[in-house]
Amino acid sequence: MTEKEKAIEDEAIELSIDPTEKRTKKPHRRRAVVITVVALALLAAGGIAWKTHTDRLMAEARADCAAASEHLRTATNDYNTLLNGNAANAAKTDRKSVKDAKTLDALSKAVKASTPKAVSCKADSRDAVVTATKAITANTAWYWTHGKSLNRLVKAVETSKLDKTVDDANALYKETDGKVADGKTRASLLDAIKKRDADAIAKAVEEVNESKAAKEQADAEAKARAEQEAAAAAAAAQQQAQASQSQTYSGGGSYSNRGYSYSGASSSSGSGGSASSPSQSNGGGSSSGSGSDLHIVIGGSGTPAQNGPSHGEPNI
């Protein structure tokens, strides 16, 4: 077969094919390609949209966790400030300085409470971040709750301490009635007690104590002066008595001993005088003599008077 004949045959074959069928197959192929392209585009777009959505959710979760952490930081700082400040100072209060020691026991227990463990927002998944946020929020609630409770316990100790201060001040006010140098100090103390002002009470208590001490010192000095005056008066009276007794033994004095009584007066006549022997009687008699300056009474009572100086001692 020549080339010319072959060409004629090929042309006949092409002419035998229905032109309509050829036109129908081309659109189907194009549609499939378009659908495939569109599907791929949708899948790509869906993947991008999904990733964008998940990224947005993760960002929101982390933002919520960060906000919760900030609240926790504030609550923790407030709690620690109270714990290391007022609560620590109140816990050191002397048990004798409060009216109810149970308030101190409760406070001491509260300051030893264990704090929650720290939680971090750093996580690879959104669920982990959300879980951390919940834990942080719970910790924040613990700090707020225990902070309020701790603050109430601190105030309870302070109130109990003030109650004791007021009671002691009341006792001092009652004890010092009429025992202060200046009554205005007690009036100031009573006013401070009514106002329950701890600072004013402390100042008034100090003033009352000082006034009480001044009154006690003044009373002690007055007592000492009175005792000195009494002693001086007693000494003066004793001296007067001794002076009076001395006057009794001077001049016409008397002397008695063992029931004998002596009395006499000296006399002299002439240049040499005269003397006679005394007469003596027993059993309460008397002896007398003229010319002698001594009169003897035996067994007598009382104190005979000596009228004058004697010239000699009696011989009994």
DRENLUMRO-699127 format. One record per residue (C-alpha): residue in one letter; x, y, z. Coordinates in steps of 0.05 Angstrom, whole numbers, plus 32768, in hexadecimal, padded with zeros to 4 digits. Example, Ala and Ser with C-alpha at 12.3 -4.5 7.8 and 13.67 -1.06 7.14 Angstrom:
DRENLUMRO-699127
['A',[80F6,7FA6,809C]]
['S',[8111,7FEB,808F]]
***
This chain:
DRENLUMRO-699127
['M',[8000,8000,8000]]
['T',[801B,8040,7FEB]]
['E',[801F,807D,8018]]
['K',[7FE7,809D,7FF3]]
['E',[7FB9,8063,7FFE]]
['K',[7FCB,8062,8048]]
['A',[7FBA,80AA,8050]]
['I',[7F78,80A0,802E]]
['E',[7F68,8067,805F]]
['D',[7F79,8090,809C]]
['E',[7F4C,80C7,8086]]
['A',[7F14,8096,807C]]
['I',[7F1C,807E,80C3]]
['E',[7F18,80C4,80DF]]
['L',[7EDB,80D1,80B7]]
['S',[7EBA,8093,80D4]]
['I',[7EBF,80AE,811B]]
['D',[7E82,80D5,8133]]
['P',[7E95,811E,813E]]
['T',[7E62,8123,8175]]
['E',[7E84,80ED,819E]]
['K',[7EC6,8111,819A]]
['R',[7EA6,8152,81B4]]
['T',[7E85,812B,81ED]]
['K',[7EC5,810D,820A]]
['K',[7EED,814D,820E]]
['P',[7EBD,8172,823E]]
['H',[7EBB,8136,826E]]
['R',[7F06,8136,8275]]
['R',[7F08,8180,8280]]
['R',[7ED2,817B,82B5]]
['A',[7EF8,8145,82DA]]
['V',[7F36,816E,82DA]]
['V',[7F11,81AA,82F4]]
['I',[7EF0,8182,832A]]
['T',[7F32,8165,833F]]
['V',[7F52,81A9,8341]]
['V',[7F18,81C6,8368]]
['A',[7F1A,818C,8399]]
['L',[7F63,8195,83A4]]
['A',[7F59,81DE,83AE]]
['L',[7F22,81D3,83DF]]
['L',[7F4B,81A1,8405]]
['A',[7F85,81D1,8408]]
['A',[7F58,8209,841D]]
['G',[7F37,81DD,8451]]
['G',[7F7A,81C9,846E]]
['I',[7F8F,8210,8472]]
['A',[7F4D,8224,8492]]
['W',[7F52,81EC,84C5]]
['K',[7F98,81FE,84D8]]
['T',[7F84,8246,84DE]]
['H',[7F4A,8232,850A]]
['T',[7F74,8205,8537]]
['D',[7FAA,823B,853C]]
['R',[7F76,826D,8551]]
['L',[7F5A,823F,8586]]
['M',[7FA0,8232,85A1]]
['A',[7FAF,827C,85A4]]
['E',[7F6E,8289,85CA]]
['A',[7F7E,8251,85FB]]
['R',[7FC3,826C,8607]]
['A',[7FA7,82B2,8610]]
['D',[7F75,8298,8643]]
['C',[7FAC,8273,8668]]
['A',[7FD8,82B2,8669]]
['A',[7F9E,82DA,8686]]
['A',[7F92,82A5,86BB]]
['S',[7FDC,82A6,86CC]]
['E',[7FD9,82F1,86D6]]
['H',[7F9F,82EA,8706]]
['L',[7FC4,82B4,872B]]
['R',[8002,82E1,8730]]
['T',[7FD9,8319,874F]]
['A',[7FB7,82EA,8780]]
['T',[7FF9,82CA,8793]]
['N',[801B,830D,87A0]]
['D',[7FE1,8325,87CB]]
['Y',[7FE1,82E4,87F3]]
['N',[802C,82E5,87FE]]
['T',[802B,832E,8813]]
['L',[7FF7,831E,8848]]
['L',[8019,82DD,885C]]
['N',[805E,82FC,8866]]
['G',[8043,833E,8882]]
['N',[8007,8345,88AF]]
['A',[7FFB,82FB,88B8]]
['A',[8043,82EE,88CD]]
['N',[8042,8328,88FE]]
['A',[7FFF,8313,891C]]
['A',[8017,82CB,8923]]
['K',[8050,82E5,8950]]
['T',[801F,8303,8981]]
['D',[8029,82EE,89C9]]
['R',[7FF1,82C0,89E0]]
['K',[7FEB,82EA,8A20]]
['S',[7FDC,8327,89F5]]
['V',[7F9C,830B,89D8]]
['K',[7F59,82FE,89F9]]
['D',[7F4C,82BD,89D1]]
['A',[7F8A,8293,89C3]]
['K',[7F63,8268,8992]]
['T',[7F68,829F,895E]]
['L',[7FB4,8298,8960]]
['D',[7FB0,824C,8958]]
['A',[7F84,8254,891A]]
['L',[7FB2,8288,88FB]]
['S',[7FF0,825E,8908]]
['K',[7FD0,8223,88E4]]
['A',[7FBA,824E,88A9]]
['V',[7FFF,826C,889C]]
['K',[801C,8226,8895]]
['A',[7FEC,8211,885D]]
['S',[800C,81F3,881F]]
['T',[8004,821C,87DF]]
['P',[7FF0,81FD,879C]]
['K',[8024,81E5,876A]]
['A',[8036,8214,8731]]
['V',[8018,8206,86EC]]
['S',[8034,821D,86A9]]
['C',[800E,8231,866A]]
['K',[8045,8214,863D]]
['A',[8026,81D8,8619]]
['D',[8025,81BB,85D2]]
['S',[7FDB,81AF,85CC]]
['R',[7F9E,81DA,85D7]]
['D',[7F80,81A7,8607]]
['A',[7FBF,81A9,8632]]
['V',[7FBC,81F5,8634]]
['V',[7F73,81F4,8647]]
['T',[7F82,81C3,867F]]
['A',[7FBA,81F0,8698]]
['T',[7F8B,822B,8697]]
['K',[7F58,8206,86C2]]
['A',[7F8E,81F3,86F4]]
['I',[7FA9,823A,86F8]]
['T',[7F62,8255,8703]]
['A',[7F58,8223,873C]]
['N',[7F9A,8239,875C]]
['T',[7F84,8282,8757]]
['A',[7F44,8271,877B]]
['W',[7F6D,824E,87B2]]
['Y',[7F98,828C,87BD]]
['W',[7F5C,82BA,87BF]]
['T',[7F35,828D,87EE]]
['H',[7F6E,8280,881E]]
['G',[7F83,82C9,881B]]
['K',[7F3F,82DF,8833]]
['S',[7F3F,82AA,8869]]
['L',[7F85,82BD,8880]]
['N',[7F71,8306,8882]]
['R',[7F34,82F6,88AE]]
['L',[7F61,82CF,88DE]]
['V',[7F92,8309,88E2]]
['K',[7F58,8338,88F3]]
['A',[7F3E,8307,8927]]
['V',[7F82,8307,894A]]
['E',[7F85,8353,8948]]
['T',[7F3E,8358,8964]]
['S',[7F4F,8327,899C]]
['K',[7F8D,834F,89AB]]
['L',[7F64,838F,89AE]]
['D',[7F31,836D,89DB]]
['K',[7F69,835B,8A0C]]
['T',[7F84,83A2,8A09]]
['V',[7F3F,83BE,8A19]]
['D',[7F35,838D,8A52]]
['D',[7F78,839E,8A71]]
['A',[7F6B,83E8,8A69]]
['N',[7F27,83E0,8A8A]]
['A',[7F48,83BC,8AC4]]
['L',[7F7B,83F4,8ACC]]
['Y',[7F44,8428,8ACA]]
['K',[7F1F,8406,8B03]]
['E',[7F5E,83F9,8B2C]]
['T',[7F76,8441,8B2A]]
['D',[7F37,8462,8B44]]
['G',[7F52,8495,8B76]]
['K',[7F99,847D,8B6C]]
['V',[7FB2,84AF,8B38]]
['A',[7FCE,84F4,8B40]]
['D',[7FA7,850F,8B04]]
['G',[7F60,84F5,8AF9]]
['K',[7F60,850E,8AB1]]
['T',[7F8D,84D4,8A9E]]
['R',[7F57,84A2,8AB1]]
['A',[7F23,84CA,8A8A]]
['S',[7F4F,84C6,8A4C]]
['L',[7F58,847B,8A57]]
['L',[7F0D,8470,8A5C]]
['D',[7F01,8497,8A1C]]
['A',[7F35,846D,89F7]]
['I',[7F15,842D,8A11]]
['K',[7ED1,8441,89F7]]
['K',[7EEE,8451,89B2]]
['R',[7F17,840F,89B2]]
['D',[7F52,8436,8998]]
['A',[7F90,840C,89A6]]
['D',[7FC1,8446,899D]]
['A',[7F99,8475,89C8]]
['I',[7F92,843F,89FE]]
['A',[7FDD,8432,89FF]]
['K',[7FEA,847C,8A08]]
['A',[7FB5,8484,8A3E]]
['V',[7FCD,8446,8A63]]
['E',[8013,8463,8A66]]
['E',[7FF9,84A5,8A81]]
['V',[7FCE,8483,8AB5]]
['N',[8008,8459,8ACD]]
['E',[8035,8496,8AD2]]
['S',[7FFF,84BC,8AF9]]
['K',[7FF6,847F,8B26]]
['A',[8040,847C,8B33]]
['A',[8041,84C7,8B43]]
['K',[8008,84BE,8B74]]
['E',[802B,8483,8B96]]
['Q',[806C,84AB,8B9C]]
['A',[8047,84E7,8BB8]]
['D',[8023,84BA,8BEA]]
['A',[8064,8499,8BFE]]
['E',[8085,84DC,8C09]]
['A',[804A,84F5,8C32]]
['K',[804B,84B6,8C5C]]
['A',[8096,84BE,8C68]]
['R',[808B,8506,8C7E]]
['A',[8053,84F2,8CAC]]
['E',[807E,84BC,8CCB]]
['Q',[80B7,84ED,8CD4]]
['E',[8089,8520,8CF4]]
['A',[806D,84EB,8D22]]
['A',[80B2,84D4,8D36]]
['A',[80C7,851C,8D43]]
['A',[808A,8527,8D6E]]
['A',[8097,84E8,8D95]]
['A',[80DF,84FC,8DA0]]
['A',[80CA,8541,8DB8]]
['A',[8098,8522,8DE8]]
['Q',[80CD,84F4,8E03]]
['Q',[80FD,852D,8E0D]]
['Q',[80C8,8554,8E32]]
['A',[80B9,8519,8E5F]]
['Q',[8103,8511,8E6E]]
['A',[8109,855B,8E7E]]
['S',[80CE,8557,8EAD]]
['Q',[80EC,851B,8ED1]]
['S',[812E,853F,8ED8]]
['Q',[810B,8578,8EFA]]
['T',[80EC,8548,8F2C]]
['Y',[8131,8530,8F43]]
['S',[814C,8576,8F4C]]
['G',[8143,85A4,8F8A]]
['G',[811B,8584,8FC3]]
['G',[8122,853E,8FA9]]
['S',[8112,84FA,8FC8]]
['Y',[812F,84B5,8FC9]]
['S',[8112,8473,8FE1]]
['N',[8131,842E,8FE5]]
['R',[811B,83EC,9004]]
['G',[80E4,840A,902C]]
['Y',[810F,843E,904C]]
['S',[80FF,8486,9045]]
['Y',[8130,84BD,904F]]
['S',[8121,8505,9055]]
['G',[8142,853F,9076]]
['A',[8159,8585,9073]]
['S',[819C,85A0,9087]]
['S',[819E,85D2,90BE]]
['S',[81D4,85F3,90E4]]
['S',[81D4,8622,911F]]
['G',[820E,8647,9136]]
['S',[8252,863E,911B]]
['G',[8259,85F3,9129]]
['G',[8211,85DD,912D]]
['S',[81F7,85A5,9158]]
['A',[81E7,855C,914C]]
['S',[81C4,8526,9170]]
['S',[81C0,84DB,9162]]
['P',[8183,84C5,913B]]
['S',[8150,8499,915D]]
['Q',[813A,8458,9139]]
['S',[80FD,842E,9141]]
['N',[80F1,83EB,911E]]
['G',[80B3,83D5,90FA]]
['G',[80A2,8415,90D6]]
['G',[80BD,8446,910A]]
['S',[80E0,8485,90FB]]
['S',[8121,84A3,910E]]
['S',[812D,84EB,9119]]
['G',[815E,8515,913B]]
['S',[8169,855D,914A]]
['G',[81A7,857C,9132]]
['S',[81A9,854A,90F8]]
['D',[8197,8557,90B0]]
['L',[817A,8511,90A5]]
['H',[8135,84F6,90B5]]
['I',[812E,84AB,90AD]]
['V',[80EB,8487,90A6]]
['I',[80EE,843C,90A4]]
['G',[80B9,8414,9081]]
['G',[8098,8451,9066]]
['S',[807B,845A,9021]]
['G',[8081,8490,8FEF]]
['T',[80BC,84BB,8FE0]]
['P',[80D3,84E8,9018]]
['A',[80E9,852D,9006]]
['Q',[8130,8543,9011]]
['N',[812C,8589,9029]]
['G',[8174,859A,9025]]
['P',[81B9,8581,901A]]
['S',[81CF,854B,904A]]
['H',[8210,854C,9070]]
['G',[8217,8501,9071]]
['E',[81FA,84C0,9056]]
['P',[81CC,8498,9085]]
['N',[81E7,8457,90A0]]
['I',[81B2,8423,909A]]
***
